[in-house]
Amino acid sequence: MQQIINNHFSLMLDKLLQKALEEKPEFINKERVNYECLFIDYDGKRDDIFITFPAYSRRTERTTWTQYQLDLTPQQKK
């Protein structure tokens, strides 16, 4: 299941990176790309990427920000 989620997020990141090249996000620098409801953060020291997005919790009945760590593919690193 974890591999399926990683593959899906990797494909989603490919699309977001392509979108960042085509459309200007709200904010972009070498460490962060911000869209309306999604942040992509890059940690250059560890060569890691983190995707932060809103997630609704039924338990607390609130929306919280959830962070997901994703390993970059060679193409995404470029």
KAZI-V57673 format. One record per residue. RES is the residue in one letter. PSI is psi in degrees with one decimal (none if undefined). OMEGA is omega as a letter, one per 40 degrees, with the letter a starting at -180 (* if undefined). BURIAL is b if it has 24 or more other C-alpha atoms within 12 Angstrom, else e. Layout:
res=RES psi=PSI omega=OMEGA burial=BURIAL
res=RES psi=PSI omega=OMEGA burial=BURIAL
//
This chain:
res=M psi=-40.9 omega=i burial=e
res=Q psi=-39.4 omega=i burial=e
res=Q psi=-39.2 omega=i burial=e
res=I psi=-43.4 omega=i burial=e
res=I psi=-45.0 omega=i burial=e
res=N psi=-42.4 omega=i burial=e
res=N psi=-42.2 omega=a burial=e
res=H psi=-45.9 omega=i burial=e
res=F psi=-34.3 omega=i burial=b
res=S psi=-43.3 omega=i burial=b
res=L psi=-40.6 omega=i burial=e
res=M psi=-40.8 omega=i burial=e
res=L psi=-39.7 omega=i burial=b
res=D psi=-45.7 omega=a burial=e
res=K psi=-40.8 omega=i burial=e
res=L psi=-39.8 omega=i burial=b
res=L psi=-39.3 omega=i burial=b
res=Q psi=-41.8 omega=i burial=e
res=K psi=-38.8 omega=i burial=e
res=A psi=-31.3 omega=i burial=e
res=L psi=-32.6 omega=a burial=e
res=E psi=-39.2 omega=a burial=e
res=E psi=146.8 omega=i burial=e
res=K psi=121.8 omega=i burial=e
res=P psi=176.5 omega=i burial=e
res=E psi=-37.8 omega=a burial=e
res=F psi=140.4 omega=i burial=e
res=I psi=136.6 omega=i burial=e
res=N psi=-169.7 omega=a burial=e
res=K psi=-10.1 omega=a burial=e
res=E psi=-11.7 omega=a burial=e
res=R psi=143.0 omega=i burial=b
res=V psi=123.9 omega=i burial=b
res=N psi=130.3 omega=i burial=b
res=Y psi=-179.9 omega=a burial=e
res=E psi=-45.1 omega=a burial=e
res=C psi=28.3 omega=a burial=e
res=L psi=135.7 omega=i burial=b
res=F psi=137.9 omega=i burial=b
res=I psi=116.6 omega=a burial=b
res=D psi=138.7 omega=i burial=b
res=Y psi=126.1 omega=i burial=b
res=D psi=98.8 omega=a burial=e
res=G psi=-30.3 omega=a burial=e
res=K psi=-39.6 omega=a burial=e
res=R psi=-5.3 omega=a burial=e
res=D psi=43.0 omega=a burial=e
res=D psi=155.3 omega=i burial=e
res=I psi=142.3 omega=i burial=b
res=F psi=131.8 omega=i burial=b
res=I psi=125.0 omega=i burial=b
res=T psi=129.2 omega=a burial=b
res=F psi=157.6 omega=i burial=e
res=P psi=141.6 omega=i burial=e
res=A psi=135.2 omega=i burial=e
res=Y psi=132.2 omega=i burial=e
res=S psi=121.4 omega=i burial=e
res=R psi=-31.9 omega=a burial=e
res=R psi=-47.5 omega=a burial=e
res=T psi=-9.0 omega=a burial=e
res=E psi=40.9 omega=i burial=e
res=R psi=159.2 omega=i burial=e
res=T psi=128.5 omega=i burial=e
res=T psi=163.8 omega=i burial=e
res=W psi=129.7 omega=a burial=e
res=T psi=135.0 omega=i burial=e
res=Q psi=136.9 omega=a burial=e
res=Y psi=129.4 omega=i burial=b
res=Q psi=136.6 omega=a burial=b
res=L psi=134.1 omega=i burial=b
res=D psi=137.2 omega=a burial=b
res=L psi=142.6 omega=i burial=b
res=T psi=162.4 omega=i burial=e
res=P psi=-38.2 omega=i burial=e
res=Q psi=-40.2 omega=a burial=e
res=Q psi=-32.3 omega=i burial=e
res=K psi=-34.3 omega=i burial=e
res=K psi=none omega=* burial=e
//
